[in-house]
Amino acid sequence: MTTAPQVSRPADTRPAARSGTFVIESDLPVHRLGFGTMRLTGPGIWGEPANHDEAIAVLRRAVELGINFIDTADSYGPEVAERLVAEALYPYPQGLVIATKGGLQRPGPDKWVEDGRPEHLREACEGSLRRLRLKRIDLYQLHRIDPKVPMEEQIGTLLELQREGKIRHIGLSEVKVDQIEAVRRLTPVATVQNRYNLVDRNSEDVLDYCTRENIGFIPWFPLAVGELARPGSPLARIAEQLHALPSQVAVAWLLRKSPVMLPIPGTSSVKHLEENTAAALVELDDSTMQELDKLAPKT
C-alpha cells in the first residue's frame, strides 16, 4: 500500500506557486497548477454538494495553497459551482483568475447537450457574470462548438460580449487542430481545454499545436490513471521511489510535458486537494519522463 507522500515541507505553504507561471495571452499570469470545480457538485455533476461546508473549505484552501487559476462552468450543477466560487472567495483576492464556460444545456444528471445559439451564449455569459459577481470574466471558454450552429455565429457572439467588456479572453474546449485554426482566423484563442492524461493521449496533436503557438492547454480529467496505478505497476513503482502518490506523479508528468500545460485537478475534499497540489513539488528527471511516456495504453 502506498503511504502518504513526504514531498511537502513546512516552507512549502503555497506549493502551487512551485508549478511555474504561464501568462495567458501575454497579460494574465497564472500559476500552472490550478483547480477545477466540477467535482464540487452532486452526483452526475448535478445539484448541490454532499457537504457544502467542505466545498467552501476546498475553494478557500486552494487559494491558501497558492492556486490562482480556478476553472468552472455554468453547466456544473448547473450553476452550482459558480455560486460556490463566489460564496467562498468573493471579494476575490488580487491576482485570482476565474475561468468559466458556456455552450451546454443540462437536461439531467450526466447529460450534456451542445447549445451554441447566440441567444443562449449571451444568456449563459450574463448568468455567469451574475453568479460569480464579476463585471468581466477573464477567460470565457466555449464549452463545445455546436455542430448545429454556424461556428462564425458562436464566435461572433463571444466577440460581441468581448467588445461590451464582459469577456477578457476567449478559450475553446474539446476541439481539434483544424477547429482551433478556423477560430483563430476570427479571434485569438487564449486557451484550449481538452481531455488529456497519462491514459488518454488522443489530443497529443492539439497539445503539440498549443505548445508551438503558446496557447494555454488545460487538460481536463488530469488524474485519470486507471489500471496504471495498481500495486506493483510501473507508475506505482515510480511513485514509491519518489515518495509520492500515483496521482501526484500523473500531475507532475503533465506539468513537465509542456510549458503551456495548465492542469486543474478537482476534488471535493480538502485532504485530496492538499495531496493534488503537492504534485507541484514532485520533480521528474528525463529518464522518469521517458518511462511515464511509455505508459499510454496501446491503441
C-alpha positions as CSV (number, residue, x, y, z in Angstrom):
1,M,0.0,0.0,0.0
2,T,1.4,3.4,-1.0
3,T,1.8,5.7,2.0
4,A,1.2,9.4,2.0
5,P,3.9,11.4,0.2
6,Q,6.6,13.2,2.0
7,V,7.1,15.9,-0.6
8,S,5.5,18.7,1.3
9,R,7.7,20.6,3.7
10,P,6.8,23.4,6.2
11,A,8.3,26.0,4.0
12,D,6.1,25.0,1.1
13,T,3.0,26.7,2.3
14,R,2.0,27.7,-1.3
15,P,3.1,24.7,-3.3
16,A,1.0,25.7,-6.4
17,A,3.5,28.5,-6.9
18,R,6.2,25.9,-7.4
19,S,4.4,24.7,-10.6
20,G,5.7,27.8,-12.5
21,T,3.8,30.6,-14.2
22,F,2.1,30.8,-17.6
23,V,0.9,34.1,-19.0
24,I,-2.4,33.8,-20.8
25,E,-2.5,36.0,-23.9
26,S,0.6,37.9,-22.6
27,D,-1.3,39.8,-19.9
28,L,-2.9,37.2,-17.5
29,P,-0.3,35.4,-15.4
30,V,-1.4,32.3,-13.5
31,H,0.4,29.5,-11.6
32,R,0.3,26.5,-13.9
33,L,-1.4,24.2,-11.3
34,G,-5.0,25.3,-11.0
35,F,-8.2,23.9,-9.6
36,G,-11.3,22.6,-11.4
37,T,-14.7,22.9,-9.7
38,M,-16.7,20.2,-11.5
39,R,-16.4,17.7,-8.6
40,L,-17.7,20.2,-6.1
41,T,-21.3,19.5,-7.3
42,G,-23.6,16.5,-6.7
43,P,-23.6,13.0,-8.4
44,G,-23.7,13.3,-12.2
45,I,-22.4,16.8,-11.9
46,W,-25.9,17.7,-10.8
47,G,-27.2,19.6,-7.8
48,E,-25.7,20.8,-4.6
49,P,-22.5,19.2,-3.0
50,A,-23.0,16.4,-0.5
51,N,-21.0,18.5,2.0
52,H,-21.5,22.3,1.4
53,D,-19.1,23.4,4.1
54,E,-16.3,21.1,2.8
55,A,-16.8,22.5,-0.7
56,I,-16.4,26.1,0.6
57,A,-13.3,25.0,2.6
58,V,-11.8,23.4,-0.5
59,L,-12.1,26.6,-2.5
60,R,-10.6,28.7,0.3
61,R,-7.8,26.2,0.9
62,A,-7.0,26.2,-2.8
63,V,-6.2,29.9,-2.7
64,E,-4.1,29.4,0.5
65,L,-2.1,26.8,-1.3
66,G,-1.1,29.3,-4.0
67,I,-3.7,28.4,-6.6
68,N,-4.7,31.5,-8.5
69,F,-6.4,29.8,-11.5
70,I,-9.9,28.4,-10.9
71,D,-11.9,26.8,-13.7
72,T,-15.6,26.4,-13.6
73,A,-18.7,26.4,-15.9
74,D,-22.3,27.4,-15.9
75,S,-23.2,23.7,-16.6
76,Y,-21.6,22.4,-13.4
77,G,-24.6,21.8,-11.2
78,P,-25.9,23.5,-13.3
79,E,-25.0,26.9,-11.8
80,V,-24.0,25.4,-8.5
81,A,-20.2,25.5,-8.9
82,E,-20.2,29.2,-10.0
83,R,-22.3,30.1,-6.9
84,L,-19.9,28.2,-4.6
85,V,-16.9,30.0,-6.1
86,A,-18.5,33.4,-5.3
87,E,-19.7,32.3,-1.9
88,A,-16.3,31.1,-0.9
89,L,-14.0,33.7,-2.4
90,Y,-15.8,37.0,-3.1
91,P,-14.4,39.6,-2.7
92,Y,-11.7,38.0,-4.8
93,P,-8.1,38.3,-3.8
94,Q,-5.9,40.2,-6.2
95,G,-4.4,38.1,-9.0
96,L,-7.1,35.4,-8.8
97,V,-8.2,34.3,-12.3
98,I,-11.6,32.7,-12.6
99,A,-12.3,31.0,-15.9
100,T,-15.8,29.7,-16.8
101,K,-17.5,28.2,-19.8
102,G,-20.8,28.3,-21.6
103,G,-22.4,26.4,-24.5
104,L,-24.0,23.4,-23.0
105,Q,-27.5,22.6,-21.7
106,R,-28.1,20.2,-18.8
107,P,-31.4,18.2,-19.2
108,G,-30.4,16.0,-16.3
109,P,-27.6,14.2,-14.3
110,D,-24.7,13.1,-16.6
111,K,-26.5,14.6,-19.6
112,W,-24.8,17.3,-21.7
113,V,-26.3,18.9,-24.9
114,E,-24.5,21.5,-27.1
115,D,-26.2,24.8,-27.4
116,G,-24.3,27.4,-29.4
117,R,-27.2,29.6,-30.3
118,P,-26.2,33.2,-29.9
119,E,-29.1,33.9,-27.6
120,H,-28.1,31.0,-25.3
121,L,-24.4,32.0,-25.3
122,R,-25.3,35.6,-24.3
123,E,-27.7,34.4,-21.6
124,A,-25.1,32.0,-20.3
125,C,-22.3,34.6,-20.1
126,E,-24.5,37.1,-18.4
127,G,-25.7,34.5,-15.9
128,S,-22.1,33.6,-15.1
129,L,-21.3,37.2,-14.5
130,R,-24.2,37.5,-12.0
131,R,-23.4,34.3,-10.2
132,L,-19.6,35.0,-10.0
133,R,-20.3,38.6,-9.1
134,L,-17.9,39.8,-11.8
135,K,-18.1,42.7,-14.2
136,R,-15.8,40.9,-16.6
137,I,-14.8,37.2,-17.0
138,D,-11.1,36.9,-17.5
139,L,-11.3,33.7,-19.6
140,Y,-14.6,32.6,-21.1
141,Q,-14.5,29.3,-22.9
142,L,-16.9,27.9,-25.5
143,H,-17.7,24.6,-23.8
144,R,-18.3,22.9,-27.1
145,I,-18.6,24.0,-30.7
146,D,-22.2,23.3,-31.5
147,P,-22.4,21.5,-34.9
148,K,-26.0,22.7,-35.3
149,V,-25.0,26.4,-35.4
150,P,-22.5,28.1,-37.8
151,M,-19.2,28.4,-35.9
152,E,-19.0,32.1,-37.0
153,E,-22.2,32.9,-35.2
154,Q,-21.0,31.2,-32.0
155,I,-17.6,33.0,-32.0
156,G,-19.3,36.2,-33.2
157,T,-21.4,36.3,-30.1
158,L,-18.3,35.9,-27.9
159,L,-16.6,38.7,-29.8
160,E,-19.7,40.9,-29.2
161,L,-19.5,40.1,-25.5
162,Q,-15.8,40.9,-25.5
163,R,-16.4,44.3,-27.1
164,E,-19.0,45.0,-24.5
165,G,-16.4,44.4,-21.8
166,K,-17.9,41.2,-20.4
167,I,-15.2,38.9,-21.6
168,R,-11.4,39.5,-21.5
169,H,-10.1,36.4,-23.4
170,I,-11.8,33.6,-25.4
171,G,-11.0,29.9,-25.0
172,L,-12.2,26.7,-26.5
173,S,-12.9,23.2,-25.2
174,E,-12.8,19.8,-26.8
175,V,-11.6,20.9,-30.2
176,K,-9.3,19.6,-33.0
177,V,-6.4,21.5,-34.5
178,D,-8.4,22.5,-37.7
179,Q,-11.1,23.9,-35.5
180,I,-8.6,26.0,-33.5
181,E,-7.2,27.3,-36.7
182,A,-10.6,28.2,-38.0
183,V,-11.5,30.1,-34.8
184,R,-8.1,31.9,-34.8
185,R,-9.0,33.4,-38.2
186,L,-11.7,35.2,-36.3
187,T,-10.1,35.9,-32.9
188,P,-7.1,35.0,-30.8
189,V,-7.6,31.8,-28.8
190,A,-6.2,32.1,-25.3
191,T,-6.6,28.5,-24.1
192,V,-7.8,25.1,-25.2
193,Q,-9.3,22.6,-22.7
194,N,-9.3,19.0,-23.9
195,R,-9.3,15.7,-22.1
196,Y,-5.6,14.6,-21.7
197,N,-3.8,12.5,-19.1
198,L,-1.4,9.5,-18.8
199,V,-4.0,7.1,-20.1
200,D,-5.7,9.3,-22.8
201,R,-3.3,10.9,-25.3
202,N,-5.9,11.4,-28.1
203,S,-5.2,15.2,-28.0
204,E,-1.5,14.9,-28.4
205,D,-1.6,16.8,-31.7
206,V,-3.6,19.5,-30.1
207,L,-1.1,19.8,-27.2
208,D,1.8,20.0,-29.7
209,Y,0.0,22.7,-31.6
210,C,-0.7,24.7,-28.5
211,T,2.9,24.3,-27.3
212,R,4.2,25.7,-30.6
213,E,1.7,28.6,-30.6
214,N,2.0,29.4,-26.9
215,I,-1.7,28.7,-26.3
216,G,-2.6,27.5,-22.8
217,F,-3.6,23.9,-22.7
218,I,-5.9,22.9,-19.9
219,P,-6.1,19.1,-19.6
220,W,-9.4,18.1,-18.0
221,F,-9.6,14.8,-16.1
222,P,-5.9,15.1,-15.4
223,L,-5.8,12.5,-12.6
224,A,-7.0,9.5,-14.6
225,V,-4.5,6.7,-14.2
226,G,-6.8,3.7,-14.1
227,E,-5.0,0.3,-14.1
228,L,-1.7,2.2,-14.3
229,A,-1.9,2.8,-10.6
230,R,-2.4,-0.8,-9.5
231,P,0.0,-2.0,-6.8
232,G,3.3,-3.2,-8.4
233,S,2.7,-1.3,-11.7
234,P,5.4,0.9,-13.2
235,L,3.5,4.0,-12.2
236,A,3.1,2.8,-8.6
237,R,6.8,1.8,-8.5
238,I,7.9,5.3,-9.7
239,A,5.6,6.9,-7.2
240,E,7.0,4.9,-4.4
241,Q,10.6,5.8,-5.4
242,L,9.6,9.5,-5.3
243,H,7.7,9.2,-2.0
244,A,4.6,10.4,-3.8
245,L,1.2,9.1,-4.8
246,P,0.5,7.8,-8.3
247,S,-2.0,10.7,-8.9
248,Q,0.8,13.2,-7.9
249,V,3.2,11.7,-10.4
250,A,0.4,11.9,-13.1
251,V,0.1,15.7,-12.5
252,A,3.8,16.2,-12.3
253,W,4.1,14.4,-15.6
254,L,1.6,16.9,-17.1
255,L,3.5,19.9,-15.7
256,R,6.8,18.6,-17.2
257,K,5.2,17.7,-20.5
258,S,4.8,21.2,-21.8
259,P,5.3,24.8,-20.6
260,V,1.8,25.7,-21.7
261,M,0.2,22.9,-19.7
262,L,-2.3,24.1,-17.0
263,P,-3.7,21.1,-15.1
264,I,-6.8,21.7,-13.0
265,P,-7.2,18.6,-10.8
266,G,-10.6,18.8,-9.0
267,T,-11.8,17.3,-5.7
268,S,-14.5,17.8,-3.1
269,S,-12.0,17.0,-0.2
270,V,-9.5,19.3,1.4
271,K,-7.2,16.4,2.1
272,H,-7.2,15.4,-1.6
273,L,-6.7,19.0,-2.6
274,E,-3.6,19.2,-0.5
275,E,-2.3,15.9,-2.0
276,N,-3.0,17.1,-5.5
277,T,-1.4,20.5,-5.0
278,A,1.8,18.8,-3.6
279,A,2.3,17.3,-7.0
280,A,3.9,20.7,-7.9
281,L,6.8,19.6,-5.6
282,V,7.4,16.3,-7.3
283,E,10.4,16.5,-9.6
284,L,10.7,14.1,-12.6
285,D,14.0,13.6,-14.3
286,D,14.4,12.8,-18.0
287,S,14.6,9.1,-17.6
288,T,11.4,9.0,-15.4
289,M,9.6,11.1,-18.0
290,Q,10.6,8.6,-20.7
291,E,9.2,5.7,-18.6
292,L,6.0,7.6,-18.0
293,D,5.6,8.5,-21.7
294,K,5.6,4.8,-22.5
295,L,2.7,4.0,-20.2
296,A,-0.1,5.1,-22.6
297,P,-2.3,2.2,-23.5
298,K,-1.7,0.8,-26.9
299,T,-4.4,1.7,-29.4
